[in-house]
Amino acid sequence: MKLNMFYQDQMPYHSYTPVQDISRPIEQKSAQDDLLSREVQKQQIKTMGSWDREQNKRSIQLEEAQGKADIDLRKSFELEKIRTAANVERAKELANVQSCRELQQTEVQVSTDGKIMITRELFGEDKKQKADFQVMADSRVLICENNGKGVLYAIFRNSSGKEREVILPLSQTDAKTIEQKFTAAGIGFKFSRKRNLELLIKLVQTLIENLPTAGLPLRSGWQKNAMEEWEYVPTEILTWEEIENAKL
């Protein structure tokens, strides 16, 4: 132990001078650079984020504007369809009203010599137009004496002088049957189909109301009449049976 203390006493004394750490300034400089780099990156990120947000905002505004334009275009298209449909319906209504007014103001008259006149009131004046066919004197409303059934038996002469018969049951004076019977006979007014049918209906009504009425026996030969009396019907007399066969 003394020896150790001796050696310790004998050891030369050296003063200790700390070595200056020259690496710290470099580390500090690197840290400053890193800090500056991070700030630059933050600024770049901030700047890029602002640019992205602006671009995204513009994109959204553009999409909204385009969407609004599409909606406005669809609305405009639908409104135009509605206006067009309304105009069509209004035109139809006006046409129907006008047609009804004309029909109410139009009369079909048959003179004593069978001439057919179309009289229409226009601006307070009567405008007359003559049909190109006429009713013959032998035309009648025929009624069966046995069963009470009846027909309009009309004979017409057309513009070429040919006679045509129309036998129309009084129980079938609907528009469809009237059109079929007169079309088959080749008799009609020179107007549109709708207008022609309207006038034919008026003509039929006029004939039924104004033509003479004649009674027909049911058939030829011996038979009971309406008074339940037996009588003989010659074959030369027109019978209801012949009218029904003619209809068929």
TORVO-325662 format. One record per residue (C-alpha): x, y, z. Coordinates in steps of 0.2 Angstrom, whole numbers, padded with zeros to 4 digits, always signed. Layout:
<atoms>
XYZ;...
</atoms>
This chain:
<atoms>
+0000+0000+0000;+0015+0012+0004;+0022+0007-0012;+0007+0011-0021;+0007+0028-0013;+0025+0030-0018;+0022+0027-0035;+0008+0039-0035;+0019+0052-0028;+0033+0049-0041;+0021+0050-0056;+0024+0066-0065;+0011+0079-0064;+0003+0083-0081;-0010+0097-0082;-0026+0092-0091;-0032+0103-0104;-0049+0098-0111;-0049+0095-0130;-0061+0107-0139;-0075+0098-0147;-0074+0104-0165;-0089+0093-0171;-0103+0103-0162;-0103+0118-0174;-0105+0105-0188;-0119+0097-0179;-0127+0113-0176;-0125+0118-0194;-0133+0102-0199;-0148+0104-0187;-0150+0122-0194;-0150+0115-0212;-0163+0102-0207;-0174+0115-0199;-0173+0126-0214;-0176+0111-0225;-0191+0106-0215;-0198+0124-0215;-0196+0125-0234;-0204+0108-0236;-0218+0114-0224;-0220+0130-0235;-0220+0120-0251;-0233+0108-0243;-0243+0122-0237;-0242+0131-0254;-0246+0114-0263;-0260+0111-0252;-0267+0129-0255;-0265+0126-0274;-0274+0109-0273;-0288+0116-0263;-0290+0130-0275;-0290+0117-0290;-0302+0106-0280;-0313+0122-0277;-0313+0127-0295;-0317+0109-0300;-0332+0108-0288;-0338+0125-0294;-0336+0119-0312;-0346+0103-0309;-0359+0113-0300;-0361+0125-0314;-0362+0110-0327;-0375+0101-0316;-0385+0117-0315;-0384+0119-0334;-0389+0101-0336;-0404+0103-0324;-0409+0120-0333;-0408+0112-0350;-0419+0097-0344;-0431+0109-0336;-0432+0119-0352;-0435+0103-0362;-0449+0097-0351;-0457+0114-0351;-0457+0114-0370;-0465+0097-0370;-0478+0102-0358;-0481+0118-0368;-0482+0108-0385;-0494+0096-0377;-0505+0110-0370;-0505+0119-0387;-0510+0102-0396;-0524+0099-0384;-0530+0118-0385;-0530+0116-0404;-0540+0100-0403;-0553+0109-0391;-0554+0124-0402;-0556+0113-0418;-0570+0103-0408;-0579+0119-0403;-0578+0126-0420;-0584+0110-0428;-0599+0109-0416;-0603+0127-0419;-0603+0124-0438;-0613+0108-0436;-0626+0118-0425;-0627+0132-0438;-0628+0119-0453;-0645+0112-0459;-0649+0099-0473;-0665+0103-0482;-0674+0093-0495;-0686+0102-0507;-0702+0095-0513;-0693+0090-0530;-0680+0081-0520;-0666+0093-0521;-0654+0093-0506;-0648+0110-0500;-0634+0113-0487;-0638+0129-0478;-0625+0136-0466;-0625+0152-0456;-0609+0162-0459;-0607+0179-0452;-0625+0182-0450;-0629+0176-0468;-0636+0160-0474;-0624+0152-0487;-0632+0138-0497;-0624+0124-0507;-0633+0111-0517;-0628+0093-0516;-0624+0083-0532;-0637+0070-0528;-0656+0071-0525;-0670+0061-0517;-0682+0052-0528;-0701+0054-0526;-0704+0035-0522;-0694+0037-0506;-0704+0032-0490;-0703+0027-0472;-0710+0009-0472;-0718+0002-0457;-0723-0017-0455;-0741-0018-0451;-0739-0034-0441;-0724-0031-0430;-0722-0012-0431;-0704-0012-0437;-0699+0001-0449;-0685+0006-0462;-0680+0021-0471;-0682+0017-0489;-0673+0031-0499;-0670+0031-0518;-0656+0043-0524;-0651+0049-0541;-0632+0053-0542;-0624+0066-0553;-0622+0054-0567;-0641+0050-0567;-0640+0033-0559;-0652+0028-0545;-0646+0020-0529;-0656+0013-0515;-0653+0015-0496;-0663+0004-0484;-0659+0009-0467;-0668+0001-0452;-0676+0014-0440;-0668+0004-0425;-0651+0006-0433;-0648+0024-0436;-0631+0025-0428;-0617+0034-0437;-0608+0018-0441;-0623+0010-0450;-0627+0026-0459;-0609+0027-0465;-0609+0009-0471;-0626+0010-0480;-0622+0026-0489;-0605+0022-0494;-0611+0005-0501;-0623+0015-0512;-0610+0027-0517;-0620+0042-0510;-0612+0056-0500;-0607+0074-0499;-0590+0080-0506;-0582+0084-0489;-0570+0076-0477;-0576+0059-0470;-0580+0067-0454;-0590+0081-0461;-0598+0070-0474;-0604+0059-0460;-0611+0073-0450;-0621+0079-0465;-0628+0061-0469;-0634+0060-0451;-0643+0076-0453;-0650+0070-0470;-0657+0054-0463;-0665+0064-0448;-0673+0075-0461;-0680+0061-0472;-0687+0051-0457;-0696+0067-0451;-0703+0072-0468;-0705+0058-0480;-0722+0050-0482;-0725+0034-0471;-0732+0018-0479;-0738+0002-0471;-0732-0015-0478;-0740-0032-0475;-0729-0045-0468;-0729-0057-0484;-0738-0061-0499;-0753-0073-0499;-0767-0075-0485;-0763-0068-0468;-0770-0059-0454;-0769-0041-0453;-0767-0029-0438;-0786-0031-0435;-0784-0050-0434;-0794-0052-0450;-0789-0063-0464;-0784-0054-0480;-0775-0059-0496;-0759-0049-0501;-0755-0050-0520;-0737-0054-0525;-0737-0037-0534;-0737-0028-0518;-0721-0024-0509;-0720-0034-0492;-0710-0032-0477;-0702-0049-0480;-0695-0042-0497;-0688-0027-0488;-0679-0038-0475;-0672-0049-0489;-0666-0034-0498;-0657-0028-0483;-0647-0044-0482;
</atoms>
